[in-house]
Every structure is written in C-alpha cells, then in structure tokens.
Amino acid sequence: MKKIKIAIVGYGNVGKGVVKILENNKTQIEHRVGSPIELMAICDLFPIAEKAIYCKRYQDIIKREDIDIVVELIGGYEPARTIILESLKSGKNIVTANKAVIAKHWDEIFSTARRYKKLVYFEASVGGAIPVIQGLHEGLAANKVEKIMGILNGTTNYILSAMSKEGISFKEGLAKAKKFGFAEADPTLDVEGIDTANKLAILSSLAWSGWIKMDSIDTKGISSVTKDDVNFAKKFGYVIKLIGEASMGKNGLALSVGPCLISSTHAFANVNMEYNAVLIHGDASGDVMFYGKGSGQLPAASAVVSDIIFLARQIVNETAGKLPYVVADPSKKIKIMPKEKSSGTFYLRFSAKDIPGVLSKVSGILGRYNVSIASVYQEEPLSGLRKKVPTPIIILTHPTNHGNLDKALRMIDKLPIIKAKTVKFRIEN
C-alpha cells in the first residue's frame, strides 16, 4: 500500500493547525484516503520543535523525490509562486491556501499543472472552512453560473458587525478586531477590499472558466464607512456589508467589491462577526448559499486537510493529473462590463452647508444626468451648530447608470456648498 508523503512550507498559524488536525484525526483521515499519510518535512524560516523533519530552505523540499504533496502556506506572491511552479515541475502536487498568488498567477499556475500532469487544490483560499470551491467546481458543475455574491472577508465583517451592534466608529471597530485576533497588524489588504477582490477573482475564474484579473474588479474598502452611515442605513431598513459580486449579463461580466447596503431581511444581514457567506445563482439550481467561519486557524486548516485527503485519494488510485482540476485556456477571453456601463441603485451621503437651496441644487444636477431619486433624508442640525458644521443629506436612488451617476457626483462635489467628497455605496436589491 502506497504511503502518501507530504511536506509543509510555512509553519505559521494555519500550518500549525494543519499538523494538529493531521495528528488528532489521523485514523479518520487515513481511512478516507485509503492509505497512510506521513509528514516528511516542515519548512520555515524559524526552527521548530520537531527537528527531525525541519528544514529552512524550500529548495530542499522541491529536490526531494519522495514527496507527493507540497502544502504551500507562506502567503504572498514570492517565493510562493516559485515554490508552486517548481514543485509542479519536479513532479509534486500542490495544496495551497494562498488566494493572492492563485488570483494573480491563475493562468500560469494551472497551465503548468496541466503541462506536468499534476494538480493544484486551493479550497482554503476562499471562505476558510466553507467548501465553496468544491461546491462551485463539482456540486454546481451542471449549471451556467449567473451570479456570485459574497461576504468574503472575516476582518471587515467583524468590524462592520461591531459598528452596527455597538454604535462604534470604524477606527474603534478595527482596534477591537485587532485586540481579538481578527485583524492583522497591517490590515490594509482586508479593509481596502483587496483580500475580497482576490477571492472574487478566484471564484469568478472558476465559475466562468477563464482568468479574471484583479484589475477587472472595481474595488473599494470599508475605511470610508462611518457610524453615521451605519445608522442612516438602519433608518432605511438596511445593514452595511462588504460585498464581492460578479454577475454575467448580455453585456459581459460585471465585477465589484465594496460596501453595500443589504436589506435587513436578506440572509446576508445576519452573517455577522468573522463569519463568511457566499451565494451562487445557477440557471438550474437557483440560489445556493454557503455559510461558515471564514477565518481562524482551524477553519482554514480544515479546508487544507480536506484538500490533502481528496488529492491523496487520487494519488493512491493513480488518477492524479490525468484530468486537470482547473481547465486553464489562455485563449479564452471573458468580456468584462466596464464600470461606467453598469447599473444599480445607490446610497449617497452629501456633506453640505446648511443653507436654503442645497437640496434643489443637488437634485437638479442628479436629474440632469438622469439619476432618479427614490428617498431623501436630512437631519435638522443643532441650533448652536447651524451653518458651522456640514449637514448630511442622504439620498437613495432608483436604478441608474453608474457612469451617469459618477459624472453627476463629480459636478456636485465641485459646488462651494459641498464640504467633502460624496460617499457612494451600492444597494443590493
């Protein structure tokens, strides 16, 4: 009976979780694989307690002929890309949790895997413990995917949940997320929407069988969301979530990441704290929703070990690489809908001087660009602050062209009565 031999590159939080699961669930895992699994090497910059299997240079693992699966868990672009590509070329299969390298080098990685008849599994790159990659790739394989919509980042969802439930600011929510381990020391990739965009690119590339590049995704983070926005949204019956969305229409694939107003009755409205959710609409299946913990040591490690199990099964049965896991066709081009041609309904917050005629000037410019107003809300300022502090004016639009709206807002923001750049969030209907 063949023994499956694996090596881990990157022994951080997730790497330690993978080892923990492999040890604690050894009998169950090997039963499901149908063969023993042995951890042959752990590569990390810093020495580990298990000295017999420690190595500092990833090149030493790539050179070894007795390794079946390399588990890449270092994150980032390099040397992760090199480790994956060189491991494939040396006859090894890959399991990775690295959404950044998969999103950026999708075509190169999967073309290389196909050329060398090896496999790359990447369930942990999106949604932590949620089996959304497998669900999309296998469970919904009979469908033409029409839409993907998701809360894909646990850090931002934790912050927005805290802002909504506790009435705190973005800065306070971020500090709390850091305190409880839901945010990195440098949270830029999370709070500016880049992490969500990476995950949306992966899901979209898989769903529409072509490489969706990051620069095709209109991306905005949550740092501009204020507690006032959260409270105003509540007045209209909404909650604010960072949403990644891809939808296929007659004019191409529309892609966006940004703060979004979700109806309080929507299933996503109750996806709180570090939890993630993904909704996929197929032409035959209709709506299918995936929900679970999107971050944390063991949720991510759970997805990694599941990939090891499914990949190891194929190695045992000598089928690994005979068919590609992902079809990478460099010649396939997916038409991307330009942002300015997309349509939607929007939440707008204007910061204006409290003087007569402001609303008429704002609405007049919106009307000039065919932006129809659905609702207006304006709070009366405190008498002592009247004319000293900008007054927020909230407008919800009817469905409107995104390009026309942006032209109108550029004109409005130049008005002397407007004291700050207008805040614009999409409304999910």
C-alpha positions as CSV (number, residue, x, y, z in Angstrom):
1,M,0.0,0.0,0.0
2,K,1.4,3.4,-1.1
3,K,2.2,5.8,1.7
4,I,1.3,9.4,0.9
5,K,4.2,11.7,1.9
6,I,3.6,15.4,2.3
7,A,5.7,18.5,3.1
8,I,4.5,21.8,4.5
9,V,6.1,25.1,3.5
10,G,5.2,27.8,6.1
11,Y,4.6,26.9,9.7
12,G,2.6,29.8,10.9
13,N,-0.9,29.8,12.4
14,V,-2.5,27.7,9.6
15,G,0.4,25.4,9.3
16,K,0.3,24.5,12.9
17,G,-3.4,23.9,12.6
18,V,-2.9,21.5,9.7
19,V,-0.4,19.5,11.8
20,K,-2.8,19.5,14.7
21,I,-5.6,18.1,12.5
22,L,-3.4,15.5,10.9
23,E,-2.3,14.3,14.3
24,N,-5.7,14.4,16.1
25,N,-7.7,12.9,13.2
26,K,-5.1,10.6,11.8
27,T,-7.2,7.4,11.9
28,Q,-10.2,9.0,10.3
29,I,-8.1,10.8,7.6
30,E,-6.2,7.7,6.6
31,H,-9.4,5.7,6.4
32,R,-10.8,8.2,4.0
33,V,-7.7,8.3,1.9
34,G,-7.3,4.5,1.9
35,S,-3.6,4.8,2.7
36,P,-1.2,6.0,5.4
37,I,-0.1,9.7,5.3
38,E,3.3,10.8,6.6
39,L,4.5,14.3,7.2
40,M,8.1,14.2,5.9
41,A,9.2,17.8,6.2
42,I,8.2,21.2,7.5
43,C,10.0,24.3,6.0
44,D,10.0,27.6,7.8
45,L,12.4,30.5,8.4
46,F,12.4,29.7,12.1
47,P,13.4,26.3,13.7
48,I,10.6,24.2,15.1
49,A,10.5,21.6,17.9
50,E,10.3,18.7,15.5
51,K,13.9,19.0,14.5
52,A,14.0,15.7,12.6
53,I,11.6,17.0,9.9
54,Y,12.6,20.7,9.9
55,C,14.3,22.4,7.0
56,K,15.0,26.0,6.4
57,R,15.3,26.0,2.6
58,Y,12.2,25.3,0.5
59,Q,14.6,24.2,-2.4
60,D,15.5,21.1,-0.4
61,I,11.9,20.0,-0.4
62,I,11.5,20.7,-4.1
63,K,14.6,18.5,-4.8
64,R,13.3,15.5,-2.8
65,E,11.9,12.7,-4.9
66,D,9.9,11.1,-2.1
67,I,7.4,14.0,-1.6
68,D,3.9,13.5,-3.2
69,I,2.2,16.7,-2.0
70,V,3.7,20.1,-1.1
71,V,1.4,22.2,1.1
72,E,2.2,25.9,0.5
73,L,1.2,28.1,3.4
74,I,3.5,31.1,3.4
75,G,1.1,33.5,1.6
76,G,2.1,36.5,-0.6
77,Y,3.4,36.4,-4.2
78,E,7.0,35.3,-3.9
79,P,8.5,32.9,-3.2
80,A,5.1,31.3,-3.1
81,R,4.7,31.4,-6.9
82,T,8.2,29.9,-7.4
83,I,7.6,27.2,-4.8
84,I,4.3,26.2,-6.5
85,L,5.7,26.2,-10.1
86,E,9.0,24.5,-9.3
87,S,7.2,21.8,-7.2
88,L,4.8,21.0,-10.1
89,K,7.8,20.8,-12.5
90,S,9.5,18.4,-10.1
91,G,6.6,16.0,-10.1
92,K,4.8,17.1,-6.9
93,N,1.1,18.0,-6.4
94,I,0.1,21.2,-4.6
95,V,-2.3,22.2,-1.8
96,T,-2.4,25.9,-1.1
97,A,-4.3,28.4,1.0
98,N,-2.8,31.4,-0.9
99,K,-5.5,33.5,-2.5
100,A,-3.1,36.2,-3.6
101,V,-0.8,34.0,-5.7
102,I,-3.7,32.0,-7.1
103,A,-5.6,35.1,-8.2
104,K,-2.6,36.9,-9.7
105,H,-0.9,33.9,-11.4
106,W,-4.0,31.8,-12.1
107,D,-3.2,31.1,-15.8
108,E,0.5,30.4,-15.2
109,I,-0.1,28.0,-12.3
110,F,-2.9,25.9,-13.8
111,S,-1.2,25.8,-17.3
112,T,1.9,24.5,-15.6
113,A,-0.1,21.9,-13.6
114,R,-1.7,20.7,-16.8
115,R,1.6,20.6,-18.7
116,Y,3.2,18.4,-16.0
117,K,0.1,16.4,-15.3
118,K,-0.2,17.4,-11.7
119,L,-2.9,19.0,-9.5
120,V,-3.3,22.2,-7.5
121,Y,-6.0,22.2,-4.8
122,F,-6.9,25.5,-3.2
123,E,-10.1,25.2,-1.1
124,A,-8.7,27.2,1.8
125,S,-8.0,30.2,-0.5
126,V,-11.7,31.3,-0.3
127,G,-14.0,31.2,2.7
128,G,-11.9,29.3,5.3
129,A,-13.8,26.2,6.3
130,I,-16.6,26.8,3.8
131,P,-16.4,24.2,0.9
132,V,-17.3,26.8,-1.7
133,I,-14.6,25.9,-4.2
134,Q,-15.7,22.2,-4.2
135,G,-19.3,23.3,-4.3
136,L,-18.8,25.5,-7.3
137,H,-16.5,23.2,-9.1
138,E,-18.3,19.9,-8.5
139,G,-21.7,20.3,-6.9
140,L,-22.9,23.0,-9.3
141,A,-21.0,21.8,-12.3
142,A,-24.2,21.2,-14.3
143,N,-25.1,24.9,-14.1
144,K,-24.4,28.1,-16.0
145,V,-23.4,30.4,-13.2
146,E,-25.3,33.7,-13.5
147,K,-24.2,35.4,-10.3
148,I,-21.8,35.1,-7.3
149,M,-22.2,37.3,-4.3
150,G,-20.3,37.0,-1.1
151,I,-19.2,38.3,2.3
152,L,-15.7,37.0,1.8
153,N,-13.5,38.7,4.5
154,G,-13.9,37.9,8.2
155,T,-11.9,41.0,9.3
156,T,-14.2,43.6,7.6
157,N,-17.3,41.7,8.5
158,Y,-16.2,41.7,12.2
159,I,-15.6,45.4,12.0
160,L,-18.9,46.3,10.3
161,S,-20.8,44.0,12.7
162,A,-19.3,45.7,15.7
163,M,-20.1,49.1,14.2
164,S,-23.7,48.1,13.7
165,K,-24.3,46.4,17.0
166,E,-22.3,48.7,19.3
167,G,-22.6,52.0,17.6
168,I,-18.8,52.5,17.4
169,S,-16.6,54.1,14.7
170,F,-14.6,52.3,12.0
171,K,-11.4,53.1,14.0
172,E,-12.8,51.6,17.2
173,G,-14.1,48.5,15.3
174,L,-10.7,48.0,13.8
175,A,-9.0,48.3,17.2
176,K,-11.4,45.7,18.6
177,A,-10.7,43.3,15.6
178,K,-7.0,43.6,16.3
179,K,-7.5,43.0,20.0
180,F,-9.4,39.7,19.5
181,G,-7.1,38.5,16.7
182,F,-9.4,39.1,13.7
183,A,-7.2,41.7,12.1
184,E,-3.5,41.8,11.1
185,A,-1.1,44.4,12.5
186,D,-1.3,45.9,9.0
187,P,-5.0,45.3,7.9
188,T,-4.7,47.2,4.6
189,L,-5.4,44.2,2.4
190,D,-8.6,43.4,4.3
191,V,-10.1,46.8,5.0
192,E,-9.4,48.2,1.5
193,G,-11.2,45.3,-0.1
194,I,-8.1,43.7,-1.8
195,D,-8.5,40.3,0.0
196,T,-12.1,40.2,-1.0
197,A,-11.2,41.0,-4.6
198,N,-8.6,38.2,-4.7
199,K,-11.3,35.7,-3.6
200,L,-13.9,37.0,-6.0
201,A,-11.3,36.7,-8.8
202,I,-10.8,33.1,-7.9
203,L,-14.5,32.2,-7.7
204,S,-15.2,34.0,-11.0
205,S,-12.3,32.4,-12.8
206,L,-13.6,29.0,-11.7
207,A,-17.2,29.8,-12.5
208,W,-16.7,31.2,-16.0
209,S,-13.7,29.0,-16.9
210,G,-11.3,31.9,-17.7
211,W,-8.8,34.0,-15.9
212,I,-10.4,37.0,-14.2
213,K,-7.7,39.5,-13.4
214,M,-7.7,41.7,-10.4
215,D,-7.6,44.9,-12.4
216,S,-11.0,43.9,-13.9
217,I,-12.6,44.3,-10.4
218,D,-13.9,47.7,-9.3
219,T,-12.6,47.6,-5.7
220,K,-13.4,49.8,-2.7
221,G,-12.8,49.1,1.0
222,I,-14.7,50.0,4.2
223,S,-12.4,52.7,5.6
224,S,-14.9,55.4,4.4
225,V,-17.8,53.8,6.2
226,T,-18.8,56.0,9.3
227,K,-21.0,55.1,12.2
228,D,-23.4,57.8,10.7
229,D,-23.6,55.7,7.5
230,V,-24.4,52.6,9.6
231,N,-27.2,54.5,11.4
232,F,-28.6,56.1,8.3
233,A,-28.7,52.7,6.6
234,K,-30.7,51.3,9.6
235,K,-33.3,54.1,9.2
236,F,-33.9,52.9,5.6
237,G,-34.0,49.2,6.7
238,Y,-30.5,48.2,5.6
239,V,-27.3,47.0,7.1
240,I,-23.8,47.6,5.5
241,K,-21.6,44.7,4.4
242,L,-18.5,44.5,2.3
243,I,-19.7,42.6,-0.7
244,G,-17.9,41.0,-3.6
245,E,-20.2,40.4,-6.6
246,A,-19.9,39.0,-10.1
247,S,-22.8,38.8,-12.4
248,M,-23.0,37.7,-16.0
249,G,-25.3,39.6,-18.4
250,K,-25.7,40.2,-22.1
251,N,-23.1,43.0,-22.0
252,G,-20.5,40.9,-20.2
253,L,-19.3,40.1,-16.6
254,A,-19.8,42.9,-14.1
255,L,-17.4,42.7,-11.1
256,S,-17.3,44.8,-8.0
257,V,-16.1,44.8,-4.4
258,G,-17.3,47.5,-2.0
259,P,-19.5,48.5,1.0
260,C,-23.1,47.6,0.1
261,L,-26.5,48.2,1.7
262,I,-28.3,44.9,2.3
263,S,-31.9,44.7,3.3
264,S,-32.3,43.7,7.0
265,T,-34.5,40.8,5.7
266,H,-31.7,39.4,3.4
267,A,-29.9,36.3,4.5
268,F,-26.6,38.1,4.5
269,A,-27.9,40.6,7.1
270,N,-27.5,38.0,9.8
271,V,-24.0,37.0,8.7
272,N,-22.0,38.6,11.5
273,M,-18.6,38.9,13.1
274,E,-15.9,36.6,11.5
275,Y,-18.4,34.5,9.5
276,N,-18.5,34.5,5.7
277,A,-21.3,33.6,3.3
278,V,-21.4,33.0,-0.5
279,L,-24.5,33.0,-2.6
280,I,-24.2,31.4,-6.1
281,H,-27.1,31.5,-8.6
282,G,-27.1,28.8,-11.3
283,D,-29.5,28.6,-14.2
284,A,-30.7,25.2,-13.0
285,S,-30.0,25.3,-9.2
286,G,-31.3,28.7,-8.5
287,D,-29.8,30.3,-5.3
288,V,-27.4,28.2,-3.3
289,M,-25.8,29.6,-0.2
290,F,-22.7,28.6,1.7
291,Y,-22.1,29.8,5.2
292,G,-19.4,29.3,7.9
293,K,-16.3,30.7,9.6
294,G,-14.1,32.5,7.1
295,S,-11.0,32.9,9.2
296,G,-9.2,31.4,12.1
297,Q,-6.5,28.7,12.5
298,L,-8.6,25.5,12.5
299,P,-11.3,26.6,9.9
300,A,-8.6,27.3,7.4
301,A,-6.6,24.2,8.3
302,S,-9.8,22.2,7.9
303,A,-10.0,23.2,4.3
304,V,-6.3,22.5,3.7
305,V,-6.5,19.0,5.2
306,S,-9.7,18.2,3.2
307,D,-7.7,19.1,0.0
308,I,-4.9,16.8,1.2
309,I,-7.4,14.0,1.6
310,F,-9.0,14.4,-1.8
311,L,-5.7,14.8,-3.6
312,A,-4.1,11.9,-1.7
313,R,-7.0,9.6,-2.8
314,Q,-6.2,10.4,-6.5
315,I,-2.5,9.7,-5.9
316,V,-3.4,6.3,-4.3
317,N,-5.6,5.4,-7.2
318,E,-3.1,6.7,-9.7
319,T,-5.5,9.2,-11.3
320,A,-3.9,12.4,-10.1
321,G,-3.3,14.7,-13.0
322,K,-4.8,12.5,-15.7
323,L,-7.6,15.1,-15.9
324,P,-6.9,18.8,-14.8
325,Y,-8.7,20.1,-11.7
326,V,-9.0,23.5,-13.4
327,V,-9.2,24.0,-17.1
328,A,-6.8,26.8,-18.0
329,D,-7.4,28.0,-21.5
330,P,-5.2,31.1,-22.2
331,S,-7.0,31.8,-25.4
332,K,-10.4,32.2,-23.7
333,K,-11.3,35.8,-23.2
334,I,-14.2,36.8,-20.9
335,K,-15.9,40.1,-21.8
336,I,-15.8,42.4,-18.8
337,M,-18.5,45.0,-18.4
338,P,-16.9,48.5,-17.8
339,K,-18.0,50.0,-14.5
340,E,-19.5,53.1,-16.2
341,K,-21.9,50.9,-18.2
342,S,-23.2,49.0,-15.2
343,S,-26.4,50.0,-13.4
344,G,-27.7,49.8,-9.9
345,T,-29.3,51.6,-7.0
346,F,-27.2,53.7,-4.7
347,Y,-26.9,55.3,-1.3
348,L,-25.4,58.8,-1.4
349,R,-24.3,60.9,1.5
350,F,-23.6,64.6,0.8
351,S,-21.8,66.9,3.4
352,A,-23.3,70.3,2.7
353,K,-23.6,73.8,4.1
354,D,-26.9,74.2,5.9
355,I,-28.3,77.0,3.7
356,P,-31.5,77.2,1.6
357,G,-31.5,75.7,-1.8
358,V,-28.8,73.0,-1.3
359,L,-31.1,70.1,-1.9
360,S,-32.6,71.7,-5.0
361,K,-29.1,72.2,-6.5
362,V,-28.0,68.6,-5.7
363,S,-31.2,67.1,-7.1
364,G,-31.1,69.3,-10.1
365,I,-27.7,68.0,-11.1
366,L,-28.7,64.4,-10.5
367,G,-31.8,65.0,-12.7
368,R,-29.6,66.5,-15.4
369,Y,-27.7,63.1,-15.6
370,N,-30.9,61.0,-15.4
371,V,-30.4,59.9,-11.8
372,S,-33.8,59.5,-10.3
373,I,-34.2,60.0,-6.5
374,A,-36.1,57.3,-4.5
375,S,-35.8,58.7,-1.0
376,V,-34.3,61.7,0.8
377,Y,-33.3,62.1,4.5
378,Q,-31.9,65.2,6.2
379,E,-31.4,65.7,9.9
380,E,-32.0,69.1,11.4
381,P,-28.7,70.3,12.9
382,L,-28.5,71.5,16.4
383,S,-29.3,75.2,16.6
384,G,-25.9,76.1,18.1
385,L,-24.1,74.3,15.3
386,R,-26.2,75.6,12.4
387,K,-24.1,76.7,9.5
388,K,-20.9,75.8,11.3
389,V,-20.9,72.0,10.7
390,P,-21.7,70.3,7.4
391,T,-25.1,68.8,7.3
392,P,-25.5,65.3,6.0
393,I,-28.1,64.8,3.2
394,I,-28.9,61.2,2.4
395,I,-30.3,60.2,-1.0
396,L,-31.3,56.8,-2.2
397,T,-31.6,56.5,-6.0
398,H,-33.8,54.4,-8.3
399,P,-31.9,52.1,-10.7
400,T,-29.4,54.3,-12.6
401,N,-26.4,54.1,-14.9
402,H,-23.2,54.1,-12.9
403,G,-21.3,56.3,-15.4
404,N,-24.0,58.9,-15.3
405,L,-24.1,58.9,-11.5
406,D,-20.3,59.4,-11.3
407,K,-20.5,62.3,-13.7
408,A,-23.2,63.9,-11.6
409,L,-21.2,63.4,-8.4
410,R,-18.1,65.0,-9.8
411,M,-20.1,68.1,-10.7
412,I,-21.8,68.2,-7.3
413,D,-18.5,67.8,-5.4
414,K,-17.2,70.9,-7.1
415,L,-20.0,73.1,-5.7
416,P,-18.9,75.5,-2.9
417,I,-21.9,74.3,-0.8
418,I,-20.4,70.8,-0.7
419,K,-17.8,70.4,2.1
420,A,-16.5,66.9,1.5
421,K,-16.4,64.2,-1.3
422,T,-19.7,62.5,-1.6
423,V,-20.0,59.0,-0.1
424,K,-21.5,56.4,-2.5
425,F,-22.4,52.8,-1.7
426,R,-24.3,50.4,-3.8
427,I,-27.7,49.0,-2.6
428,E,-28.2,45.3,-3.2
429,N,-31.8,44.6,-4.3
